[in-house]
Amino acid sequence: MQKVYIKHHPNDAGKWIYRAYYSAWGKLGYDVKYYDNFSDISGEDYYLLCVDSDLTYDSFEYFQKSKKTFLFVRPTYFPKHWGSHENFYFNKSHDLITRVNEFDNIVKWTFCETDNNQYFSKWGDVKTVPLAYDNINYKKENKKMEFDVCFVGGWANNGFDEKRKIMISWMRPFMNSGLKCGFFINRDVSHEFESALIANSKVAINIHDAYQQELGLDTNERTFKSLGLNGLLVSDSINQIKKYFPDVPVTDTPEKMLNMVLNYVKMEENDRNRIKQKNIDFISQNHTYVNRVEQLLSF
């Protein structure tokens, strides 16, 4: 059985994203293992899913042995004030990039759109592989929920603590709307509760960080989770969402978002359910982590 080694991410969003990749590779019949250090990797002719923060001159030994290495990369340049924080850019010697580009078996990839921007130019050919719906670990729970609209997420401080202010602004109009709002922010809810909440609410909303709203190059995993579990999503305006999900309504103001949600809530249940099922079927066929693994393997 072909081995796959995946970088272990014990915390934050990476924990759930790479757990989803672990499950997807396993679903496709691969022998999947996490690694904390490259010394955990043994044998030859394996697949390797790693991140640019692990790049050292010693790590190239493991790239040479791999059948194919899928290296997640960050930009070497990022605009405005975000580019001053190491969360947003590759913060190691660019000589390592030169060395990476000598390997034919290394596929460089990232979550965001790489066409027509210079942020990744030093890496050369970087593939766009967006986030996805983890249909293996998120099961649709048919528990009774009485919410009209739902949101589960956190402040997710990106180094500038911008999202807190954004979320407060976008959620304020809902406070006096008369809607039953299932908003759980910075709450350690279980996956079972989160799945039940999203799946059984009438509509889900999504709100992004400041750099995502301005640049529009990537969306968060909540987009895919909401569409996969619920099927009805209203989001702030993000170009990547408009590219992959042109039927998802997006807006540039909190007030418009509330009005869109109200329209869905007032809709006849059968009409609402038809839209939901269409979106659920679409994302389940095209935007799961199994789809993403197959995309990686195609490069």
C-alpha positions in Angstrom: 0.0 0.0 0.0 1.4 3.4 -1.0 2.4 5.5 2.0 1.5 9.2 2.5 3.1 11.4 5.2 1.2 14.5 6.3 2.6 17.2 8.5 1.0 17.1 11.9 -0.9 20.3 12.9 -2.1 19.9 16.5 -3.8 23.3 16.8 -5.9 26.0 15.1 -7.4 25.7 11.6 -4.5 23.5 10.4 -5.6 20.8 12.8 -9.0 20.4 11.0 -7.7 21.0 7.5 -5.0 18.4 7.6 -7.2 16.0 9.5 -9.5 16.2 6.5 -6.6 15.5 4.1 -5.6 12.6 6.3 -9.1 11.1 6.0 -9.4 11.8 2.3 -6.1 10.0 1.5 -7.2 7.1 3.6 -10.6 7.0 1.8 -8.7 6.6 -1.4 -6.8 3.6 -0.1 -3.5 5.1 1.0 -1.5 4.2 4.1 -1.5 7.6 5.9 0.8 8.7 8.7 1.3 12.0 10.4 4.9 13.3 11.0 6.1 15.9 13.4 9.7 15.8 12.2 11.2 14.6 9.0 13.1 12.0 10.9 9.7 10.3 11.5 9.6 9.5 7.7 11.1 6.1 6.7 11.4 4.3 3.4 11.2 5.6 -0.1 8.7 6.3 -2.9 6.1 7.8 -0.6 3.9 10.9 -1.0 4.7 13.8 1.2 2.3 16.6 2.2 4.3 19.4 3.9 4.5 23.1 4.5 7.0 25.8 3.7 7.7 26.5 7.4 9.5 23.1 7.5 11.9 23.9 4.7 15.5 23.4 5.6 18.5 22.2 3.6 18.3 18.9 5.5 14.7 18.4 4.4 15.6 18.0 0.8 16.9 14.6 1.5 13.2 13.6 2.1 12.0 15.3 -1.0 14.5 13.3 -3.1 13.1 10.1 -1.7 9.4 11.0 -2.3 7.4 9.9 -5.3 5.9 13.3 -5.1 6.0 16.1 -2.5 3.1 18.5 -2.2 4.5 21.6 -0.6 2.1 24.2 0.7 3.7 27.7 0.2 3.0 31.2 1.3 3.6 34.3 -0.7 7.1 35.8 -0.7 5.4 39.2 -0.8 2.1 40.4 0.6 0.5 43.9 0.2 -0.1 46.6 2.7 0.4 46.2 6.4 -0.3 42.5 6.3 3.0 41.9 4.6 4.8 43.1 7.7 3.7 40.0 9.7 5.2 36.6 9.2 1.8 34.9 9.2 1.4 36.2 5.6 4.6 35.5 3.9 7.5 33.0 3.6 9.9 34.2 6.2 13.0 32.1 5.5 15.9 32.5 3.1 14.8 32.7 -0.6 17.8 30.5 -1.4 15.6 27.6 -0.2 13.1 28.5 -2.9 15.8 28.3 -5.5 16.6 24.8 -4.2 12.9 23.8 -4.2 12.6 24.8 -7.8 15.4 22.4 -8.8 13.1 19.4 -7.9 10.8 18.0 -10.5 8.8 16.0 -8.0 7.8 18.9 -5.9 4.3 20.4 -6.5 3.8 23.8 -5.0 0.3 24.7 -4.0 -1.7 27.1 -1.9 -5.4 27.8 -0.9 -5.7 31.1 -2.8 -5.9 32.1 -6.4 -2.5 32.6 -7.9 -3.4 33.9 -11.4 -2.6 37.5 -12.1 -0.8 38.3 -8.8 2.9 38.5 -8.1 2.8 37.3 -4.5 4.0 33.8 -5.4 6.2 34.7 -8.4 9.5 33.6 -6.8 8.1 30.1 -6.3 7.4 29.7 -10.0 4.4 27.6 -10.9 2.1 27.5 -7.8 -1.1 25.6 -8.1 -4.4 26.8 -6.6 -6.1 24.1 -4.5 -8.8 25.7 -2.4 -10.2 24.5 0.9 -13.0 22.0 0.8 -15.9 20.2 2.6 -14.8 17.5 5.0 -17.7 15.1 4.2 -16.0 12.3 6.0 -15.7 13.8 9.5 -18.7 16.2 9.3 -21.8 14.1 9.3 -25.2 15.7 8.8 -27.0 15.5 12.2 -30.8 15.5 11.9 -31.3 16.9 15.4 -34.0 19.4 16.0 -32.7 23.0 15.9 -34.8 26.1 16.1 -32.5 28.6 14.6 -33.2 30.7 11.5 -29.6 31.6 10.8 -26.3 30.2 12.1 -22.6 31.0 12.4 -19.8 29.1 14.1 -16.4 30.6 14.3 -13.8 32.6 16.1 -11.9 35.9 16.1 -9.0 34.1 14.5 -6.4 36.8 15.2 -4.2 37.0 12.1 -1.6 39.1 13.8 -3.6 42.4 13.6 -6.8 41.3 15.4 -8.9 42.7 12.6 -11.7 40.1 12.5 -13.2 40.9 15.9 -14.3 44.3 14.7 -15.5 43.0 11.4 -17.7 40.3 13.0 -19.2 42.7 15.5 -20.1 45.1 12.7 -21.6 42.4 10.4 -23.6 40.7 13.2 -25.0 43.9 14.8 -28.0 44.2 12.4 -29.1 40.7 13.4 -29.5 41.7 17.1 -32.9 43.4 16.6 -34.0 41.5 13.5 -36.4 39.2 15.3 -34.5 36.2 13.8 -33.5 33.2 16.0 -29.7 33.5 15.6 -27.5 30.5 16.4 -24.2 32.4 16.6 -21.4 30.6 18.5 -18.2 32.7 18.5 -15.1 31.6 20.3 -17.1 28.7 21.8 -15.6 25.3 22.1 -18.6 23.4 20.6 -18.4 19.8 19.6 -18.3 18.7 16.0 -21.7 16.9 16.6 -23.3 20.2 17.8 -21.7 22.3 15.0 -22.9 19.8 12.4 -26.4 19.7 13.8 -26.6 23.5 14.1 -25.4 24.1 10.5 -27.4 21.3 9.0 -30.7 22.2 10.6 -30.8 26.0 10.6 -32.7 27.7 7.8 -29.6 29.5 6.4 -25.9 29.9 7.3 -23.8 33.1 7.0 -20.1 33.5 6.5 -17.8 36.5 7.3 -14.2 36.8 6.4 -11.0 38.5 7.6 -10.0 41.9 6.4 -7.3 40.8 3.9 -9.8 38.3 2.4 -12.5 40.9 2.0 -10.1 43.3 0.3 -8.1 40.9 -1.9 -10.7 38.2 -2.5 -8.1 35.6 -3.2 -9.2 32.9 -0.8 -12.2 31.8 1.2 -12.3 30.0 4.5 -13.4 26.4 5.2 -16.7 27.6 6.6 -17.9 28.3 3.1 -17.6 24.7 2.1 -18.8 23.4 5.4 -21.9 25.6 5.3 -22.8 24.5 1.8 -22.1 20.9 2.4 -24.1 20.6 5.6 -26.8 23.3 5.1 -26.9 24.2 1.4 -28.0 27.8 1.9 -25.3 30.3 2.5 -25.1 34.1 2.5 -21.6 35.5 2.6 -19.7 38.8 2.5 -18.3 39.4 -1.0 -15.2 37.3 -1.8 -14.0 36.8 -5.4 -13.0 33.1 -4.8 -16.6 32.4 -3.7 -18.0 34.1 -6.7 -15.7 32.0 -9.0 -16.5 28.6 -7.6 -20.1 29.2 -6.3 -21.7 31.8 -8.6 -25.2 30.9 -7.2 -24.2 31.8 -3.6 -25.4 35.3 -2.8 -22.7 37.7 -1.6 -22.9 41.2 -0.4 -20.7 44.1 0.7 -22.8 45.4 3.6 -24.2 43.9 6.8 -27.6 45.4 6.1 -27.8 43.7 2.8 -26.7 40.4 4.3 -29.6 40.6 6.8 -32.1 41.3 4.1 -30.9 38.3 2.1 -31.2 36.1 5.1 -34.7 37.4 5.8 -35.7 36.5 2.2 -34.5 32.9 2.7 -36.2 32.6 6.1 -39.5 33.8 4.7 -39.3 31.4 1.7 -41.6 28.4 1.5 -39.8 25.4 3.0 -40.1 23.3 -0.1 -38.5 26.0 -2.2 -35.8 26.5 0.3 -35.1 22.8 0.4 -34.8 22.6 -3.3 -32.0 25.2 -3.3 -30.3 23.5 -0.4 -30.3 20.1 -2.1 -28.9 21.5 -5.3 -26.0 23.1 -3.5 -25.3 20.1 -1.3 -25.2 17.8 -4.3 -22.9 20.2 -6.1 -20.3 20.6 -3.3 -20.5 16.8 -2.5 -19.5 16.0 -6.1 -16.9 18.7 -6.7 -15.5 20.3 -3.5 -14.6 17.6 -1.0 -11.2 16.8 0.3 -11.2 13.6 -1.8 -11.7 15.9 -4.8 -8.7 17.9 -3.6 -6.4 14.9 -3.2 -7.3 13.8 -6.7 -6.5 17.3 -7.9 -3.1 17.2 -6.2 -2.4 13.8 -7.8 -3.3 15.2 -11.2 -0.5 17.8 -11.2 
